[in-house]
Protein backbone atom coordinates (compact mmCIF):
# COMPACT_ATOMS: atom_id res chain seq x y z
CA UNK A 1 0.00 0.00 0.00
CA UNK A 2 1.43 3.37 -0.94
CA UNK A 3 0.28 6.65 0.57
CA UNK A 4 1.82 10.11 0.50
CA UNK A 5 0.69 13.06 2.50
CA UNK A 6 0.80 16.60 1.22
CA UNK A 7 1.23 19.16 3.97
CA UNK A 8 0.13 22.73 3.35
CA UNK A 9 -0.37 25.25 6.12
CA UNK A 10 -1.09 22.58 8.75
CA UNK A 11 -3.70 20.71 6.68
CA UNK A 12 -2.95 17.26 5.33
CA UNK A 13 -4.14 16.03 1.96
CA UNK A 14 -3.95 12.24 1.55
CA UNK A 15 -1.56 11.11 -1.19
CA UNK A 16 0.89 8.19 -1.04
CA UNK A 17 3.48 6.84 1.37
CA UNK A 18 5.31 3.53 1.52
CA UNK A 19 5.06 1.13 4.44
CA UNK A 20 7.01 -2.13 4.70
CA UNK A 21 5.41 -5.31 5.97
CA UNK A 22 6.06 -6.00 9.64
CA UNK A 23 8.29 -9.00 10.28
CA UNK A 24 8.39 -10.80 13.60
CA UNK A 25 10.50 -13.42 15.31
CA UNK A 26 9.63 -14.79 18.76
CA UNK A 27 11.47 -17.33 20.88
CA UNK A 28 10.55 -18.95 24.19
CA UNK A 29 12.54 -20.75 26.84
CA UNK A 30 11.71 -24.45 27.15
CA UNK A 31 14.05 -25.32 30.02
CA UNK A 32 17.05 -23.97 31.91
CA UNK A 33 19.90 -25.78 33.58
CA UNK A 34 22.82 -24.31 35.47
CA UNK A 35 24.84 -23.60 32.32
CA UNK A 36 22.44 -23.75 29.39
CA UNK A 37 19.03 -22.80 28.06
CA UNK A 38 16.88 -24.82 25.71
CA UNK A 39 14.54 -22.66 23.64
CA UNK A 40 12.48 -22.77 20.48
CA UNK A 41 11.00 -20.43 17.92
CA UNK A 42 7.29 -19.91 18.56
CA UNK A 43 6.63 -17.39 15.79
CA UNK A 44 8.45 -16.37 12.63
CA UNK A 45 6.53 -14.38 10.04
CA UNK A 46 9.06 -14.55 7.17
CA UNK A 47 11.72 -16.99 6.06
CA UNK A 48 14.40 -17.39 3.41
CA UNK A 49 14.72 -14.55 0.91
CA UNK A 50 11.92 -12.58 2.65
CA UNK A 51 13.46 -12.74 6.14
CA UNK A 52 14.95 -9.22 6.11
CA UNK A 53 14.56 -5.95 4.23
CA UNK A 54 18.23 -6.13 3.16
CA UNK A 55 18.39 -6.62 -0.60
CA UNK A 56 22.03 -7.81 -0.56
CA UNK A 57 21.51 -10.43 2.16
CA UNK A 58 17.75 -11.00 2.36
CA UNK A 59 18.05 -14.14 4.50
CA UNK A 60 20.49 -12.69 7.07
CA UNK A 61 20.20 -10.13 9.86
CA UNK A 62 23.35 -8.90 11.62
CA UNK A 63 22.92 -7.45 15.10
CA UNK A 64 25.60 -4.80 15.66
CA UNK A 65 24.96 -4.75 19.41
CA UNK A 66 25.76 -8.44 19.99
CA UNK A 67 27.69 -9.51 16.89
CA UNK A 68 25.15 -12.25 16.31
CA UNK A 69 23.88 -12.97 12.84
CA UNK A 70 20.43 -14.50 12.42
CA UNK A 71 20.08 -16.55 9.25
CA UNK A 72 16.90 -18.05 7.83
CA UNK A 73 17.99 -21.26 6.13
CA UNK A 74 17.73 -24.92 6.99
CA UNK A 75 16.46 -25.41 10.52
CA UNK A 76 16.71 -23.75 13.95
CA UNK A 77 20.18 -24.13 15.49
CA UNK A 78 22.84 -22.18 17.40
CA UNK A 79 26.30 -22.12 15.85
CA UNK A 80 29.56 -21.62 17.71
CA UNK A 81 30.40 -18.75 15.36
CA UNK A 82 27.68 -16.43 16.77
CA UNK A 83 25.12 -17.59 14.21
CA UNK A 84 21.51 -18.25 15.15
CA UNK A 85 19.82 -20.24 12.41
CA UNK A 86 16.04 -19.78 12.38
CA UNK A 87 13.30 -21.45 10.37
CA UNK A 88 14.27 -21.86 6.74
CA UNK A 89 13.65 -24.37 3.99
CA UNK A 90 13.47 -27.45 6.26
CA UNK A 91 9.89 -26.88 7.39
CA UNK A 92 9.60 -30.32 9.01
CA UNK A 93 12.23 -29.10 11.55
CA UNK A 94 10.48 -25.79 12.38
CA UNK A 95 9.77 -26.76 15.99
CA UNK A 96 13.24 -28.11 16.79
CA UNK A 97 14.58 -27.00 20.16
CA UNK A 98 17.87 -25.12 20.30
CA UNK A 99 20.41 -25.18 23.13
CA UNK A 100 22.80 -22.37 24.05
CA UNK A 101 24.71 -21.20 27.09
CA UNK A 102 22.87 -18.83 29.39
CA UNK A 103 25.14 -15.97 28.26
CA UNK A 104 24.58 -16.76 24.57
CA UNK A 105 20.81 -17.03 25.10
CA UNK A 106 20.79 -13.53 26.60
CA UNK A 107 22.67 -12.25 23.53
CA UNK A 108 20.28 -14.10 21.21
CA UNK A 109 17.30 -12.45 22.95
CA UNK A 110 18.89 -9.02 22.37
CA UNK A 111 19.48 -9.85 18.69
CA UNK A 112 15.85 -11.03 18.27
CA UNK A 113 14.58 -7.87 19.99
CA UNK A 114 16.67 -5.71 17.64
CA UNK A 115 15.47 -7.69 14.58
CA UNK A 116 11.86 -7.06 15.60
CA UNK A 117 12.51 -3.34 16.16
CA UNK A 118 14.23 -2.93 12.79
CA UNK A 119 11.47 -4.82 10.97
CA UNK A 120 8.45 -3.22 12.66
CA UNK A 121 7.05 -1.98 9.34
CA UNK A 122 7.41 1.71 10.12
CA UNK A 123 9.52 3.80 7.78
CA UNK A 124 11.36 6.85 9.10
CA UNK A 125 9.54 10.13 8.43
CA UNK A 126 11.04 12.00 5.49
CA UNK A 127 9.97 15.52 4.59
CA UNK A 128 10.90 17.17 1.29
CA UNK A 129 10.35 20.91 0.85
CA UNK A 130 8.59 21.61 -2.46
CA UNK A 131 7.79 25.29 -1.94
CA UNK A 132 7.86 27.62 1.04
CA UNK A 133 4.48 26.36 2.29
CA UNK A 134 4.25 22.90 0.65
CA UNK A 135 5.96 19.71 1.88
CA UNK A 136 5.76 16.03 0.94
CA UNK A 137 5.74 13.79 4.01
CA UNK A 138 6.88 10.20 3.32
C-alpha positions as CSV (number, residue, x, y, z in Angstrom):
1,X,0.0,0.0,0.0
2,X,1.4,3.4,-0.9
3,X,0.3,6.6,0.6
4,X,1.8,10.1,0.5
5,X,0.7,13.1,2.5
6,X,0.8,16.6,1.2
7,X,1.2,19.2,4.0
8,X,0.1,22.7,3.4
9,X,-0.4,25.2,6.1
10,X,-1.1,22.6,8.7
11,X,-3.7,20.7,6.7
12,X,-3.0,17.3,5.3
13,X,-4.1,16.0,2.0
14,X,-4.0,12.2,1.5
15,X,-1.6,11.1,-1.2
16,X,0.9,8.2,-1.0
17,X,3.5,6.8,1.4
18,X,5.3,3.5,1.5
19,X,5.1,1.1,4.4
20,X,7.0,-2.1,4.7
21,X,5.4,-5.3,6.0
22,X,6.1,-6.0,9.6
23,X,8.3,-9.0,10.3
24,X,8.4,-10.8,13.6
25,X,10.5,-13.4,15.3
26,X,9.6,-14.8,18.8
27,X,11.5,-17.3,20.9
28,X,10.5,-18.9,24.2
29,X,12.5,-20.7,26.8
30,X,11.7,-24.5,27.1
31,X,14.0,-25.3,30.0
32,X,17.0,-24.0,31.9
33,X,19.9,-25.8,33.6
34,X,22.8,-24.3,35.5
35,X,24.8,-23.6,32.3
36,X,22.4,-23.7,29.4
37,X,19.0,-22.8,28.1
38,X,16.9,-24.8,25.7
39,X,14.5,-22.7,23.6
40,X,12.5,-22.8,20.5
41,X,11.0,-20.4,17.9
42,X,7.3,-19.9,18.6
43,X,6.6,-17.4,15.8
44,X,8.5,-16.4,12.6
45,X,6.5,-14.4,10.0
46,X,9.1,-14.6,7.2
47,X,11.7,-17.0,6.1
48,X,14.4,-17.4,3.4
49,X,14.7,-14.6,0.9
50,X,11.9,-12.6,2.7
51,X,13.5,-12.7,6.1
52,X,15.0,-9.2,6.1
53,X,14.6,-6.0,4.2
54,X,18.2,-6.1,3.2
55,X,18.4,-6.6,-0.6
56,X,22.0,-7.8,-0.6
57,X,21.5,-10.4,2.2
58,X,17.7,-11.0,2.4
59,X,18.0,-14.1,4.5
60,X,20.5,-12.7,7.1
61,X,20.2,-10.1,9.9
62,X,23.3,-8.9,11.6
63,X,22.9,-7.5,15.1
64,X,25.6,-4.8,15.7
65,X,25.0,-4.8,19.4
66,X,25.8,-8.4,20.0
67,X,27.7,-9.5,16.9
68,X,25.2,-12.3,16.3
69,X,23.9,-13.0,12.8
70,X,20.4,-14.5,12.4
71,X,20.1,-16.5,9.3
72,X,16.9,-18.1,7.8
73,X,18.0,-21.3,6.1
74,X,17.7,-24.9,7.0
75,X,16.5,-25.4,10.5
76,X,16.7,-23.8,14.0
77,X,20.2,-24.1,15.5
78,X,22.8,-22.2,17.4
79,X,26.3,-22.1,15.8
80,X,29.6,-21.6,17.7
81,X,30.4,-18.8,15.4
82,X,27.7,-16.4,16.8
83,X,25.1,-17.6,14.2
84,X,21.5,-18.2,15.1
85,X,19.8,-20.2,12.4
86,X,16.0,-19.8,12.4
87,X,13.3,-21.4,10.4
88,X,14.3,-21.9,6.7
89,X,13.6,-24.4,4.0
90,X,13.5,-27.5,6.3
91,X,9.9,-26.9,7.4
92,X,9.6,-30.3,9.0
93,X,12.2,-29.1,11.5
94,X,10.5,-25.8,12.4
95,X,9.8,-26.8,16.0
96,X,13.2,-28.1,16.8
97,X,14.6,-27.0,20.2
98,X,17.9,-25.1,20.3
99,X,20.4,-25.2,23.1
100,X,22.8,-22.4,24.1
101,X,24.7,-21.2,27.1
102,X,22.9,-18.8,29.4
103,X,25.1,-16.0,28.3
104,X,24.6,-16.8,24.6
105,X,20.8,-17.0,25.1
106,X,20.8,-13.5,26.6
107,X,22.7,-12.3,23.5
108,X,20.3,-14.1,21.2
109,X,17.3,-12.4,22.9
110,X,18.9,-9.0,22.4
111,X,19.5,-9.9,18.7
112,X,15.9,-11.0,18.3
113,X,14.6,-7.9,20.0
114,X,16.7,-5.7,17.6
115,X,15.5,-7.7,14.6
116,X,11.9,-7.1,15.6
117,X,12.5,-3.3,16.2
118,X,14.2,-2.9,12.8
119,X,11.5,-4.8,11.0
120,X,8.4,-3.2,12.7
121,X,7.0,-2.0,9.3
122,X,7.4,1.7,10.1
123,X,9.5,3.8,7.8
124,X,11.4,6.9,9.1
125,X,9.5,10.1,8.4
126,X,11.0,12.0,5.5
127,X,10.0,15.5,4.6
128,X,10.9,17.2,1.3
129,X,10.3,20.9,0.9
130,X,8.6,21.6,-2.5
131,X,7.8,25.3,-1.9
132,X,7.9,27.6,1.0
133,X,4.5,26.4,2.3
134,X,4.3,22.9,0.7
135,X,6.0,19.7,1.9
136,X,5.8,16.0,0.9
137,X,5.7,13.8,4.0
138,X,6.9,10.2,3.3
